[in-house]
């Protein structure tokens, strides 16, 4: 499949279809440096499909075979919108399952389109615009915020990073405006984003909300994330059967 965003970026996408009539559809949003056919993304997509939902994953802008350049979560909400618009006519509840940079985009989309999704499951989402004060944090800053680093990312990772990417409201502020059920999954062993960020996001969110801190989980869609993601998906679908339609919110 191919998605086309409102700003005319083309994104290749893949669909996994549940064997039985699906309970809903998941839009699976990868993080920085990943893509829809990365092994961890595919493994999670297959687990979700086997759990009774259809799945749509895509290469975010600037990643894989997509067009455009990544803005590290800012314009990526347009990618989420293109995916939701593609699968929404099926008439089943839609849940966003998104990791790291993708989680930022998913929260931004859900905040401005509260009636479009039944819930959001974030994995390894940052709360604020800050990097850890360690070697990984320094490397991430050099990679994303310098011309040399952006060149390295393009040549060695296949990731095209937009220079001088804008910084919109941090995720903790976006979550505070969310009118959609949200579940936070975070690894206790995350080397990039501490579990404190997950606690901040959970505290800022409105009910219904859920927090899973997972032993043995590092960052994003690792194998240890699969079971808590499936549990959070079930929780989101259960919330969808009992909540009234959300009112429209302003763009965040």
N, C-alpha and C positions, 0 to 999 in steps of 0.2 A: 504494500500500500504506500501511498504518498500523501502526506498532509501538507496543506499550504496555509500559512499563518496570515493574520490580518495585515502584516507588513511585508507580505509576499516572500517569505522564506520557505523553502521547500524542505520537508523533513521526511525521510524514509521511515516507514513504520511496519511493525509486524503484529499479527493477531494470533492469539491462541483461543480456540473455541472449546468450551466445556462439552463433554460427551452427552450429558443429560441437559434438559432445559436449565439455563443458567439462572442463578439467584440474583445476579447483578453483573456489572461490568467494572473492572478495575483498569484505570489508566495508571500505568507503571512509569514513574519518572526517575530516571537515573541521575546520579550525581556527577560532579566535575571529573573529567577524564575517562568517563565510561561511555557506553553506547548500548543500543537495544540488543545487540548480539553478543555482548560480553557474557562470559560463562555464568557469573553470579546473577546477572539479570535474567538470563534464560532459565536458570534453575529455579529462581523465585517465581517467574511467570508460569512455569510448568506446575509448581506446587499450588499456585493460586487456581490454575485451570482444573487441576485434580480436586481442588476444594469446592468446585461447583460454580465458578464464575468465569466469564469471558475476560480476556486480558488484551489490552492494547499497549504496546511499548513503542517508543520512537527514539531516533537519534536527535537529541536537543541541538539547537542551533550552535554551529561551531564545532560540533562533535561528529565523529564517524563520517557518514556519507551525506550529511545535511549541508545546507547552505548557511550563509550568514556567519556571524561571530558571536561567541558567548559573552554575555554581560554579567556572568557570575550570579545569576538569579534575578536580575532586574527585568529585562525584556522577555525572559523565559516564560513568564506567565502567558504570553501570547502563544507559545508552543502548547501549553496545557489547554488553552482555549480551543486551539485547532483540533486537538485530540478529543476533547469532550464534545465538540460540535459534530465530530464525525460519528461517534458512537451513541450519542444521546437519542437519535430517532428510534433506537431499539426499544425504548420505553421502560427499561429496567433501571433500578437505582445505580448510580455511578459513585464509586469510591476512588479517591486519589491515594495511591501508595507511592511515596516519594522520599528520596534519600538526599541528605546534605544540601547541595546547591539546588537540586530538584525540589526539595522540601520547601525551600524559600519561595520558589515559583508557585508551587501548589497552594501554599497558604495565601499568597497574594491573589491568585485566581479565585479561591474559595471565598475570600473576604469580599470581593466585589461581585461575586455570582453565587450568593448563598442558596438559591433555590436550584442550582444546576447540579449539585453533588449531594450525596447522602452522608458523606463523611470524608475526613482526611486522616490518613495514617502517615506520620512522619517518622523517618529513621535518621538518627544522627543530625538533627537540625540544629544549627546555631541559634542562639538567642539574640546576640548582639554582633556588631561588626568588629570582631577582635580575633586575633590569632594567638595560639599558645606561645608563651615565652620559652621556646625550646628550639632545637635544631629543625624540627618539622615546621614550626611556625615561620621561622626565618626563610626556609626554603620555599614555603608556599607564598610568602610575600614577594620574594625575588621572582618567582615564576609568574605571578599574576600582575605585578605592579611595575615591572621594568621592561624596557624594550628587549633587552637580552633574554630575559626569562620568557617573554611571549614568543620570541623566535625559537627558543629551545622547545617550548610546548608545541609549537607548530611542526617542527622538524621531527621530534622524537616521540610525541604523544598523539600527533594528529589532531590537536585541539587548537582552534583559532580563537584568540582572546581579543576582544575589542579594546583598543587603548582608551584610557581615561573613562572606564565604565562608571556610570552614575551609581550613587548609593541612595536608594530610596529608604523608606522607614525600615528599621530593623525588624526581624521576625517577631520579637517580643511585643512590639507595638502593633503589628499586624494581627497577631493572635488575639489581642485585647478587643478587636473589632469583629471577630469572627462569630457568625451566627450559625455555624455548622458543627456537628459533633466532631471532635478531634482527639486522636489518640497519639501519644508520643512514645516511641520506642527508642531506647538509647542504651548503648553499651557502657557497662562500668569500666571497660578497658579501652575506650575510645582514645586514640593517641592525638586526635586533632581537636575534638570538642568535648569538654568535660561534662559529666552528668549534671553538674550545676546548671548548665544551660537548659537541660530538659526540665529541671525543677523550676527554673524561672519561667519557661514557656507554660508549664502546667499551671503555675500560680496565676499567670496573667490571663489564661483562657477562662471562658465561661462554661458552665455545665451545659450539656454533658461533655465530660472530658475524661481522659484515661492516661495513666502513666505506667510504663513498664521499663524498669531498669534491669538490664539483662547481663548476668554474669557470663564471661567468656566471649562477649560480643565486642569487637573493635569498632570499625567504622563502616557505615552504609550496609549494603546488601550481602553481608557475609552469611554463612550457613546458619549461624546462631540466631539470626534475625527471623528466620522463616516461621518458626512456631509462634512467636509473639506477634508477628505480622498477621498470620492467619487468625489468631484470637482477636486481634484488634479489628480485622475485617468483619468478623462475625458480630462483634460489638457494634460497629458502625451500622451494619444492616439491621440489627435489632433496634437501634435508635430510630432508624428511618421509618419503622412501622408505627412509632408512637408519637412522633413530634409533628406539630402543625407546620404548614409551609412557611419558610422564612421570608421576611420582608427584604426587599432589595436594599443593598448597602452601597455607600459611595466607594469610588475607586481608592485603593490604598497605595 
